Amino acid sequence: MIEWVEYDRNSRAIESHVNHLITDGRNVWIAQHAKYKYRDGYGWHEDREPLSLPVTHWAKINLPEEEI
């Protein structure tokens, strides 16, 4: 089950430069949370490019472990 967390753009609890699931409540994307290069603050990026999406929630990607 995906555990969605409400997005707080001021939170530093989101691990940066790691893929996460993000949503606007209707669509889901994969993005990384990181500092903006040319402006203040942090936001979501895809391939190092900032995204201008109305993100409401994010989630860690939790894949099942491989069986040995």
N, CA and C atoms as a LAMMPS dump frame, in Angstrom:
ITEM: TIMESTEP
0
ITEM: NUMBER OF ATOMS
204
ITEM: BOX BOUNDS ff ff ff
-5.0000000000000000e+02 5.0000000000000000e+02
-5.0000000000000000e+02 5.0000000000000000e+02
-5.0000000000000000e+02 5.0000000000000000e+02
ITEM: ATOMS id mol type element x y z
1 1 1 N 0.836 -1.175 0
2 1 2 C 0 0 0
3 1 3 C 0.882 1.24 0
4 2 1 N 0.499 2.23 -0.766
5 2 2 C 1.262 3.471 -0.836
6 2 3 C 0.835 4.384 0.308
7 3 1 N 1.809 4.864 1.054
8 3 2 C 1.536 5.784 2.16
9 3 3 C 1.83 7.205 1.693
10 4 1 N 0.78 7.923 1.303
11 4 2 C 0.927 9.282 0.801
12 4 3 C 1.094 10.252 1.963
13 5 1 N 1.986 11.228 1.781
14 5 2 C 2.252 12.265 2.781
15 5 3 C 1.876 13.605 2.164
16 6 1 N 1.129 14.41 2.91
17 6 2 C 0.768 15.727 2.402
18 6 3 C 2.043 16.541 2.176
19 7 1 N 2.125 17.186 1.022
20 7 2 C 3.33 17.93 0.656
21 7 3 C 3.36 19.279 1.36
22 8 1 N 4.422 19.475 2.124
23 8 2 C 4.7 20.755 2.773
24 8 3 C 5.989 21.271 2.153
25 9 1 N 5.887 22.306 1.329
26 9 2 C 7.055 22.782 0.592
27 9 3 C 8.156 23.313 1.509
28 10 1 N 7.863 23.519 2.789
29 10 2 C 8.869 23.982 3.731
30 10 3 C 9.516 22.848 4.515
31 11 1 N 9.032 21.627 4.335
32 11 2 C 9.559 20.472 5.063
33 11 3 C 10.913 20.049 4.511
34 12 1 N 11.835 19.767 5.39
35 12 2 C 13.141 19.231 4.988
36 12 3 C 13.227 17.735 5.289
37 13 1 N 12.084 17.119 5.591
38 13 2 C 12.039 15.685 5.884
39 13 3 C 12.062 14.842 4.622
40 14 1 N 11.864 15.471 3.463
41 14 2 C 11.843 14.73 2.204
42 14 3 C 13.286 14.522 1.741
43 15 1 N 13.662 13.271 1.576
44 15 2 C 15.025 12.956 1.138
45 15 3 C 15.245 13.516 -0.264
46 16 1 N 16.318 14.292 -0.426
47 16 2 C 16.555 14.925 -1.72
48 16 3 C 17.339 14.021 -2.661
49 17 1 N 17.181 14.278 -3.95
50 17 2 C 17.879 13.572 -5.021
51 17 3 C 17.6 12.073 -5.028
52 18 1 N 16.401 11.707 -4.594
53 18 2 C 15.944 10.314 -4.586
54 18 3 C 14.559 10.305 -5.242
55 19 1 N 14.302 9.331 -6.104
56 19 2 C 12.997 9.258 -6.762
57 19 3 C 11.877 9.01 -5.758
58 20 1 N 10.8 9.777 -5.906
59 20 2 C 9.584 9.632 -5.116
60 20 3 C 8.398 9.646 -6.071
61 21 1 N 7.265 9.183 -5.585
62 21 2 C 6.01 9.362 -6.298
63 21 3 C 5.42 10.694 -5.85
64 22 1 N 4.893 11.47 -6.789
65 22 2 C 4.208 12.709 -6.45
66 22 3 C 2.862 12.72 -7.156
67 23 1 N 1.901 13.441 -6.583
68 23 2 C 0.572 13.502 -7.183
69 23 3 C -0.066 14.866 -6.968
70 24 1 N -0.997 15.178 -7.857
71 24 2 C -1.836 16.364 -7.704
72 24 3 C -3.249 15.936 -7.302
73 25 1 N -3.402 14.674 -6.966
74 25 2 C -4.702 14.124 -6.594
75 25 3 C -5.394 13.409 -7.744
76 26 1 N -4.877 13.6 -8.957
77 26 2 C -5.463 12.94 -10.131
78 26 3 C -4.433 12.147 -10.914
79 27 1 N -3.214 12.662 -11.007
80 27 2 C -2.137 12.031 -11.77
81 27 3 C -0.963 11.735 -10.845
82 28 1 N -0.122 10.798 -11.272
83 28 2 C 1.06 10.416 -10.486
84 28 3 C 2.281 10.508 -11.38
85 29 1 N 3.366 11.074 -10.831
86 29 2 C 4.636 11.187 -11.537
87 29 3 C 5.754 10.702 -10.625
88 30 1 N 6.926 10.48 -11.22
89 30 2 C 8.14 10.182 -10.465
90 30 3 C 9.019 11.41 -10.55
91 31 1 N 9.506 11.885 -9.394
92 31 2 C 10.333 13.087 -9.37
93 31 3 C 11.247 13.059 -8.151
94 32 1 N 12.209 13.955 -8.159
95 32 2 C 13.146 14.115 -7.047
96 32 3 C 12.969 15.488 -6.423
97 33 1 N 13.051 15.551 -5.108
98 33 2 C 12.952 16.816 -4.395
99 33 3 C 14.368 17.365 -4.246
100 34 1 N 14.573 18.594 -4.66
101 34 2 C 15.914 19.177 -4.609
102 34 3 C 15.825 20.699 -4.589
103 35 1 N 16.953 21.326 -4.256
104 35 2 C 17.029 22.787 -4.238
105 35 3 C 16.97 23.307 -5.668
106 36 1 N 16.238 24.41 -5.833
107 36 2 C 16.201 25.053 -7.143
108 36 3 C 17.57 25.64 -7.449
109 37 1 N 17.973 25.555 -8.677
110 37 2 C 19.29 26.037 -9.094
111 37 3 C 19.322 27.555 -9.264
112 38 1 N 18.25 28.123 -9.796
113 38 2 C 18.259 29.547 -10.131
114 38 3 C 17.281 30.385 -9.31
115 39 1 N 16.747 29.821 -8.239
116 39 2 C 15.87 30.59 -7.348
117 39 3 C 15.914 29.968 -5.964
118 40 1 N 15.336 30.63 -5.006
119 40 2 C 15.351 30.148 -3.625
120 40 3 C 14.364 29.007 -3.433
121 41 1 N 14.667 28.164 -2.473
122 41 2 C 13.753 27.111 -2.072
123 41 3 C 13.995 25.772 -2.734
124 42 1 N 13.106 24.851 -2.393
125 42 2 C 13.168 23.478 -2.879
126 42 3 C 11.897 23.153 -3.648
127 43 1 N 11.978 22.167 -4.52
128 43 2 C 10.809 21.728 -5.265
129 43 3 C 11.088 20.417 -5.968
130 44 1 N 10.125 19.978 -6.738
131 44 2 C 10.223 18.704 -7.441
132 44 3 C 10.881 18.887 -8.794
133 45 1 N 11.747 17.922 -9.144
134 45 2 C 12.506 17.975 -10.393
135 45 3 C 12.425 16.622 -11.108
136 46 1 N 12.491 16.682 -12.423
137 46 2 C 12.594 15.481 -13.246
138 46 3 C 13.78 15.692 -14.174
139 47 1 N 14.719 14.768 -14.141
140 47 2 C 15.942 14.89 -14.948
141 47 3 C 16.613 16.254 -14.723
142 48 1 N 16.689 16.66 -13.457
143 48 2 C 17.336 17.913 -13.022
144 48 3 C 16.619 19.182 -13.461
145 49 1 N 15.455 19.04 -14.078
146 49 2 C 14.652 20.197 -14.504
147 49 3 C 13.487 20.389 -13.537
148 50 1 N 13.283 21.608 -13.049
149 50 2 C 12.169 21.846 -12.127
150 50 3 C 10.815 21.61 -12.797
151 51 1 N 9.903 21.065 -12.035
152 51 2 C 8.55 20.812 -12.51
153 51 3 C 7.611 21.877 -11.95
154 52 1 N 6.689 22.314 -12.741
155 52 2 C 5.684 23.267 -12.256
156 52 3 C 4.341 22.544 -12.196
157 53 1 N 4.224 21.68 -11.219
158 53 2 C 3.018 20.88 -11.018
159 53 3 C 2.399 21.237 -9.674
160 54 1 N 1.091 21.18 -9.553
161 54 2 C 0.433 21.462 -8.279
162 54 3 C 0.46 20.243 -7.351
163 55 1 N 1.641 19.896 -6.863
164 55 2 C 1.82 18.687 -6.046
165 55 3 C 1.112 18.851 -4.704
166 56 1 N 0.293 17.859 -4.362
167 56 2 C -0.419 17.878 -3.083
168 56 3 C 0.123 16.836 -2.107
169 57 1 N 0.644 15.713 -2.649
170 57 2 C 1.143 14.628 -1.797
171 57 3 C 2.344 13.959 -2.461
172 58 1 N 3.162 13.304 -1.636
173 58 2 C 4.309 12.552 -2.128
174 58 3 C 4.39 11.236 -1.355
175 59 1 N 5.132 10.279 -1.91
176 59 2 C 5.3 8.983 -1.244
177 59 3 C 6.658 8.404 -1.605
178 60 1 N 7.233 7.683 -0.648
179 60 2 C 8.455 6.942 -0.943
180 60 3 C 8.105 5.789 -1.865
181 61 1 N 9.031 5.461 -2.738
182 61 2 C 8.84 4.296 -3.596
183 61 3 C 9.257 3.078 -2.796
184 62 1 N 8.314 2.178 -2.579
185 62 2 C 8.531 1.025 -1.72
186 62 3 C 8.329 -0.24 -2.534
187 63 1 N 9.386 -0.711 -3.157
188 63 2 C 9.297 -1.927 -3.967
189 63 3 C 9.555 -3.146 -3.103
190 64 1 N 8.942 -4.274 -3.414
191 64 2 C 9.207 -5.492 -2.648
192 64 3 C 10.661 -5.92 -2.822
193 65 1 N 11.2 -6.509 -1.773
194 65 2 C 12.574 -6.997 -1.842
195 65 3 C 12.621 -8.262 -2.681
196 66 1 N 13.787 -8.476 -3.288
197 66 2 C 13.972 -9.682 -4.091
198 66 3 C 14.038 -10.916 -3.197
199 67 1 N 13.465 -11.999 -3.69
200 67 2 C 13.551 -13.256 -2.951
201 67 3 C 14.873 -13.929 -3.307
202 68 1 N 15.471 -14.545 -2.317
203 68 2 C 16.755 -15.228 -2.541
204 68 3 C 16.528 -16.693 -2.781
